[in-house]
């Protein structure tokens, strides 16, 4: 607190679990930073973290009414609020009306090491606001909290030219973790992960296992095979409690075997080999896990490798998935204790790396991979690729094992491969189109975005490409002043900047006002803004093969019906999405109904909330618009309305247009259903390449 009191900017570096997020806001509160109606603001990159941290700090402080949260769609902020946890986008929105953040006495940027785009922008803005506020009678303290030692980006002169931030290193409060590397990196990390979990479960003492793989599909594959090898049978105790059959007997026997065993003395026999029959059945036989089976058999074959039978006295393994698209109810199961007598094993993506702490983890199995979204900064085209994590991320994963006792982290790659990893993950702002960011900064009258004090500045070409796309969209217009050409925001651009959407989507909504199609445009853009609202048909499962086939057939029949008839059918997949949302609204977004319709329940709820939010923004920001009401039972668009919606989508997404290529269109043989995008012209030296 002495450091914070004596410095305008403080950078606090401490590993996840050191207490930065929960304790520092309380220190500030007790030091009087919430007096006289002032607020202590903490930004989080994820919504779940903002909600859970607000609840935790409120309980610890003994003043739950004074600790609140505010996220995109909801919040419990009141006049009594003194500590506010929020997502970084919420604070960015608040700065539009109060650039100096006069209501706040301190701003804490949490999880700064994740380098989300808006966290970086906030740091850049606050690096100028905090010194200005220091000259007034109402100073603002800026506290940047990071879990890694990459501090140069937060302390360099370009970001803080006038002041020098004070850096504090906080020692982590966790037990030692022994890191094990492979002598040789395996050819297939999924097979290696499966074998490693089996060895840990069959040979090591109690403790939960956390496995990191790259994506949702791999989570499902590994989960299916582990459940098949270690099935769980349940029984009820006398008082009705659900127990693992034989779990108590195994637990007593296991404790006798390992009471004198020290975890630190365990050494794995790397020459040990599993042999024998392949016992990994295709069917799991437990309907609890049917939702997680993968539909692509050739992918599942990766794990169909010969292994010996597990020991007869092998304990049950309670396996759970964890990834971002999983429903909130199923995500919460990882925080609950497993059935008595069973060991918990969580198969997760990188969502379990920092923000979430799973209780009881003693063993971490790290594949060393993650699925990362890579963007072409010039064209804006993106793709997901599986790539190595950074060294900092690998260390974060290993640290998950040392929370309750000494732990072990098993890295499924050699130390030589680890040395070739990037030291830190690339900031999101360097790998993402900057259209929405540039428009937001322009709306705050920052004309020269290239001069903005980013912690890690994007390539000037990326910013220029974003400005070029916004000019074509009509959100910016070039002006000449004192012989210099500048791109300034237009009235249309200011209208678009009020929406929490990509500028192209915001323009579709703006145009809808001219054609009395606002409710349809809001529905359509809401559905397009949410990830994967439709469940892949290959992932739909029943309790039997016959029931699975019936469910798949029913969902396909539904989706064909959603395509519509007549000229309106030419709206294509967009019409399917609109009908899918209408069906979920008709069913009151019931989880069982969404499953029957082949819709992702979590996505449908988010679309519903986004529709309400966009409707409120239109009613408050577009005075010339007629009062727009939220209609959950919106009728299907007429043929004329569907045609107008098509034209609006083309106008808003002109750089995303492609046309179907027929086989007879040219001499070259083209695949069935192929599409041709616009040609790009790229300059290389003195030549133009098409």
N, C-alpha and C positions, 0 to 999 in steps of 0.2 A: 504493500500500500504506500510505503514511503516513495518508492520509485514512480508509481502512478501519480501520486500527488505532486511530485517535483518535475514531471516531464509531460509534455503535450502528447507525445506518441510513445507507446510502450509495446514492444514485441515480446510475447511470451511463448517460449518453445518448450513443449512437454509432450511426452508420448500419450497416446490415447489411454485413458484410465487414470491419469495423474490428478484429475479433479478440476481441471481448468474451467470447464463449462458450468459445473454446479457450484463451485466454491467462490470464484472471483466475483460473480454478480452479488453474492451474499456479502462479501467483504465490502464492496462498494456501497451496498444498501446500509450496512452498519456504520460505514464511515460518513454517512450523511449525503451521499450523492442523489438520493431520492427525496430530499427535503424540498419544501416550497413548491410542491407539485411537479418537480422535474422527473424525467424518465431515464431509466437505465435500459438501453436497447442492446439486444444480442441477436445477431443474424446467424441463421443456420442454412446450409445449402439444401437440406432436405426437410420436407414437411413433417415427417414422422419424428425427426429429432426435435423440432421446435415444440411439438405438442408434448412429447414425453419429458423433455427437459423442464418445461414450465410446470408440469405436474410434480416432478421430483423436487425442484427448488422450492415450490410452494409448500410442500410437505416438510422439507428440512427447515425452512425459515419459520414455519408455524403461522404463516400469513397467506393462505391460498388465494384470498381475494385480491391481494396486491401483486400477485405474479400471474401474468396472462400470456396468451399466445395469439398470434395473428398470422394466418396463412392465406393462400390465394382465395379459397372459397369460404372460409369460416374463421372464427376467433371468439374469444371471450373477454376482450378488452373492455374495461369500464373506466369511469372517472376515478375509481380507487386504484387503478393499476399504477404500479411504480417500477416494476421490472417486466419488460416485454420481450418475449422470444418471438422471432418472426423469420420468415424466409427473406433472402436478400432482395428478391423482387418487390416485396412489400415496402421495404425501406426506400428502394429506388422510386417507387410510385409516390411515396410521401414527400420525397425531395422535390417533386415537380411543383408542389404548392408551398413548400417551405425549404428552400435551398440551403439555408443555414441551420436547419434542424434545431430551432430555438427551444423546442420542448425537451430536448435531451441534454443531460449533463455528461453522459458517457456512452460511447458506442463500442461494442465488442464484436469484432469480426471473427467468428468461430470457424474452425476447420479451414483456415486459409490455405493450408497445404493442398487441398483438393483443387484449388485454382479454377473454380467455376467462373464463367464469364462475368456474371453480375457481381460476384465477390471482388473480382479484380477491378471492375469499374467503380464499385463503392470505395475501395481503397484509394483509387486515383482521385475521386471527388473529395473524399475526406482528408486527403493529404494537403489539400488547399483550404478546406473549410476550417479544420482544427487550428492552424496557425492564425487565421483571421479571427476566429472566436476567442483566441487567447488574448487578443488585444482589447477585448471588451470586458465588461463586468460579469459576463456569463460565459466562462470558458467551457470548451468541450474536450473531454479526454478520449483519445482514440487508442484502443487496445486491440492488437492483431494477435490472434492465437493460432499457432501452427503446431502440428505433431511431428514435423521433420526439421532437420537442421539446415534446410535450404533457405537461408535468411537474406541473401544478397538481394533478391528481388524485392524485398520489403524494406530495405534500408539504403538503397543506392541514392546518389545525389539527384538523379533525374526525378525520382519520386518525392524526395524531401530535400529540396535545394537549400532551404533556410535553416531547418532544424535537423538534429541528429537523433533518431529514435534510440531509446534505451532498450537493450536486449536482456531478458531474464531466461535462464535455463532452469526448468523444473524437473527434478529427478522423478522418474516413474515409480509408482508404488506397486511393483509387481514382483513375482518370484522369477528366478532365473529360468531361462528357456534354452535347452540344448538343441542346436540346429544340426541336422544330419543331411549331408549331400549324397547323391548317388555317385558311385565311382564312374559310371558311364551313363549318359543321358539315354533313357529308353526311347525306342522308336515310336511307341504309342503311349502317351501319358495316361490315357483312360484305362488301359489294361494295367499299367503300373499303379494307378490310384486304387483300382479294385483290389489288387493283390496286397497293397500296403494296408488298406483298411482291414482286410481279412487277417493279416498277421498281427496287427495291433489288437484286434478284438479277441483273437484266440490265444495270445501270449502275454499280454500286458495287464496290469492291475486296472481297477475301476477308473473311470474318467470318460467324459464325453469326447467324441471325435468330430472335428470340423474339417471338411474337405472342400477345397477351392477348385472349381473347374471354370471353364470360360463362359458358358451360356446355359440357357434354359433347357435346350435339347440334351446337353450332356448331363445336366442334373437329373433329368428324367431317366436317361439310359442307366446311369450308375445306381440310382435309387432302385430301379426295377431289378437289377441283378443282385444287389445286396439283400433286398427283401426276399428274393427267390432262394438265396443261399441260407439266410437266417430268418425263416418265417416265425411269426409270433402267434401263439395261441393264448387266448385270454380266458380267465375264469373269475368268478365273483367270490369275494370273501363273505364271511357270515354277515357283516354289516353292509353288504352290497357294493363294496369298493372293487373297482376293476383291477385285477392283478394279472401278471404274466404267469401262465401255468408252469409250475416247477421253479419259478423265479426265486422264491425264498430259500429253497433247498440249495440251489446253485450258489446263491449269494453267501450262505453260511459256509459252504465247502470252499468257495473261492477265497473268502477272507482267511480261512485257515491256511491256504496254500501260499498266500502272498503277504502274510503279516510280517514276515522277516525279510521281505524283498525290498530292496532300495531301487527306486526308479532310476537313479543316476548310474547304477551299476549295470543296467540293462544294455546289452550290445546285440545288435541284430546280426544274424548269420546271413551275410549277403550271398553266400553260395548255396543257401537252401533253395530247393526247387519244388514246386507243386507238380504232381503228376496224377495220372489216373483218369477216370471218366469225366466227361463234361456234364456237370450236374446242374448247369444253369438252365432251368426250364424256361420256355417262352412265356408260359402263363404264370402269373404270380400267385393266384389262388386266394388272394385276400382283397376283397372289394374296396378296402380302405385306400388302396394304392392304385386303383384302376385309373384314376384321373391323371396319373403321371406316367403312364406307359406311352412309349413313343410309337408312332405309326410306321416309321421307316425301318423295315426289317434289316436292310443292308447296313444301316447305321448301328443297329443293335448287335450285329455280328462282330463288331470290334471287340466286344467283351466276351464272346463265346469261346474262351480259351480253356483247355483242359486243366482241371484242378482236382485235388484230392477231396475226399469227404471231410467236412468239419468234424472236430472231435465230438463224441457222443455227449459229453458234458458241457458242450459249448453253450455259453449264455445266449439269451435272446438279444437281438440288436434292433433297437427302436429307431427307424430311419425317417428323417423329415427333410423335405426340400425347402430351399429358401432362394427366391429370386424376385426381382422387382415387380413382375406382372402377376405374381401370386396374390390371391385375395388377402386382405388384411387379417381376416379370421385365421387363415392357415399360416400366415406369417407369425402370428402371435403364439402358435404352438411351440415354437423353438424356445420361448421364455418360460414355458411350464415344465415342471419336473417330469421325467419319463415314468412309465409304469414301474412299480416296485419290482426289482429283480432284473431290469433290462438296462443295457447301456445305450445312451443316445448317440446317434450319428447324424450330423447335419451336413447335407450336400448343398453347397451354396455357390453363388457367383460372387463378384467383388462387392456386392451390397453389404456383406458381413465384414468388410475390411476395416471400416473406421467407425461409422455412426452407431452401429449396433453392437452390443456386448452380450454374447450368449453365455449364460451361466454354466459352470461346471466343465468347461473345455480344458482338457489336459493335453490333448494330442491334436496337432494340425498337420494335414496332408496338403501340400501346395503343389499344384500342377505347374505353376509358373506362367499360366496363360490367362488372358482376359479377352473379352470381345469388345473391341473399341470401334467407335464410329469415326471414320475418317472422311474428311471433306476435301474436295478440290476448291480451294479458296476463290478461284477465278470463276468457275462455272457454277459453283454451289452444289454440284452433284455429290452425294454421299454414299458410302457403303460401309457395312459392318465387316470387319476382318478380325480374325483370331491372331493375337500377337503376344509377345512376351510382356510381362509386367515390368515395372521399374524396380530397381534395388530397394527404393524406399517403400514401395508397395509390398514387396516380399517381406521386408522387415515388419511392416504393419501386420501382415498375415501371421507371421511367426509369433508376434506379441500377443495374439489371441490366446495362446496356450499357457500363459503365466499369470493368470488372474487369481486363482484360488490355491495353487500349489505349484511346485516346480513342474515344468512341462517339457514336451518334446515337439519339435517341428521337423517334419520329414519333407524335404524338398526333392521333387522328382526330376532333378537335373543335377548336373555336376557343378562343382565350384567354378570350373573354367567357364561354363556357360553363364553362370551368375555374374561373373566379372564382365561379361559382354553386355549385360542388361544396361539400359539407360539408368543413370543415377536417380533421376526423378521423372515422374510422369509429365508429359507435355501439358502446359496450361490449355484449357478448353478454348480460350480466346484465340489461340494460334491455329486451331484446326476446325474452325466453325465459320460459316458465312456470317458476315457482320452487318447484314442489312438492318435487322431490328435494332441492333446496338447503335449503328450510325444514326438511324432515324431518331432514336431516343435522345442521343447527345445533341443532335441538331435542334430538337424541340426544346432543349434547355439552352439554346442560343450559343452552343459551342460550334462555331463555324469550321475551324480548322481541327478536325478530329485527329488528323495525323500528329498534331502537337499535344494531344491529351496525355497526361502522365500515367500511362498504363504501367503496372508492375512488370509486365512482359509485353512490349509493344508488338502488335500484329504487323505483318509485312505491309508496307505502304501500298503494294499492288492489291492486297486483299481489301483495304479500305477504299481504294480507287474503284475496284470492281463493284463493291457494294454501292458506292455513290452512283456509279453508272447505271446499275439496275434500278435504283430509286428514282433517278432522272427519267428513265424510260417508263416507270410506273406513274410518274407525275407527282411523286412525293417531294422531289427536289427540283430546283430550277437553277440554271447557271446564270450568274450575274457578273458584271465587270465593274470593279471599283479600284480606282487609282492604278489602272493598268493590270490588275490582278483578277483572274477569273476564279470565282468562288461558287460553290454549290450551296444554296440556301433553301431552307424548308419553305414549302408552299402551303397555302390554306388547306389543300387536300392532305398534305403530309402531316399537318397538325391534327387533322381529324383522325388520320390513321394511327398516330402515335398514342392515342388514348386507349387503344385496344391492346390487350396482352397477347397479341398474335403476330405471326409473320406479316410483314407489310402487304404481301400479295393477298393473303386471306383477308386482311383488314379492308383492302380495296374492294373486294367482292361484297362485303357488308355495306360499304359506303355506296356502291353502285345500286345495291338492292333498294335503297331508299327512293331512288328515282323511278323504280318500276313496281313499287308496292309489293315487294317480295321479301321484306325484311324477316318475317318469321321463318321462311324457308331457307334463306341464306344463313341465318343464325344456326339453324339446325344442322345444315350441311357443313358449315365451317367448324362447328363444335365436333362433329363426328370425324372430320378430317384431322383435327388437332390432337386427337387422343390415339394412343398406340394400340393397335390390334384389337378393335372392337369385336371382330368376328373370330371365333375359335376355329383353327384349321380343322377341316373335316377329318384328317388323318389322326387327330388327337382325341376325337370323340370315342368314348368307351362305354360299354354296357357290362353287365355281370357275366354274360356268356358271349361267345362269338356270334351267335345268332342275334342276340339283343344288340350287340355292337353294330352289326350290319343293318338292322332295322333303324337304329338311331341315325346312322350315317345317311341312309336313304331318305329318312324323313327330313333331315336338315337340308340335304341337297334339293329336295322337292320344294321346301320353303323358300330357299334362295332363288330357285328358278321362278317361283311366283313373284318374288320381290323385284324381279327384273322388269315387270310391267308389260304392257301391250301397246301396240300402236306407235305413233311417233314419239311418245314419251319414253319409250324403251331406249331411245338413242342417248339418253342421259347416262346409260351404262352402269358402272359400279357405283356411281354417286347415288343413283336411285335405289340401289340395293341397300346402301348405308342408311338412307333416309327411312326406308321401310323397316329396317332392322331397329332403328331407334324408336320409331312409332310403336312397333310391337312390344318393345321393352317397357315403354311408357304405359301402354294399355294394360300390361301385366303388373303395373306398379313397381317395376324393376325388382320383382321377386327373384331371389337367387335360383330357386328350383326352376322357375319358368325360363330364366335366361339360359340355364344349362340345357333345358329341353329345346330351346330355339337355336342353340349353337352360338350364343352370345357370351362375351366375357362380362361377368357381373360388375366387376370393379370398373371396367371401362364405361359401361352404361351409366353408372352412378356419376362418374366424372363428366361425361357428356351432359347429363342432366344439370349438374351444378354449373358447368360452363355456359349452357344455354341461358340459365337464370342470370349469371353475371353479365353476359353480353347484352341481354335484354335491358338490364338496369343501366349499363353504360350508354346504350343507344338513347334511352329515355332521358338521361341526364345531360348528355353531351351534344345530341343532335336536336336542337330546338325546333328546326324546321320539319322534323319527322313527326308523323302522326303517332299517337300513343301506341306503343307496341306492347302487346300482352303475351305472356308465356302460355302457350296452349299445348298441354301434353297430348291432346288428341288431334293434332294438326292433320287435316285431310291430305291425301296424296295430291301432288301438283297436277294441274291439268296439262294437256299437251302443249298449250301455248306457254304456260309457266315453265314447263320443263325445258322448252327451247330457249327461253330467256335466261334461265339458270345456266344453260350450256354456254351461251354467249358471254355471260358475266364471268364464268370460270376461265374462259379463253382469254378475256381481256385482263384478268388479274394474274394469270399464269402463262403469259405469252411465251416466256422462255422455257416452258416445260411442255411444249406441244410436240406431239409425234403423230405420224400417220401410218396406217397399216400398209404393208407392202405385200401385194399379191405375187404369187409364184410366176405369173405371166408378165409381171411388170418389167422385167429386165432379163438379160442373158444369164446372169448368175442365179444359181439355185438358192433360194432363200427358205428358211424354216417356215413351217406352217404357223400362222399367227404372228409373224415378225413385224416389228415396227421400226420406222426410220425417224430418228430425231433430227433436229435442225443441224446443219453443218456448222462447224466452228472454224474460224480462221485464226491461226496462230502464227505469229511472226517469229522466225528463227534466223537470226542474222539479217541478211538482205532478202530472204525468200519468204513467201507466204505459203504456208502449208494448209491445205483444206482437209 
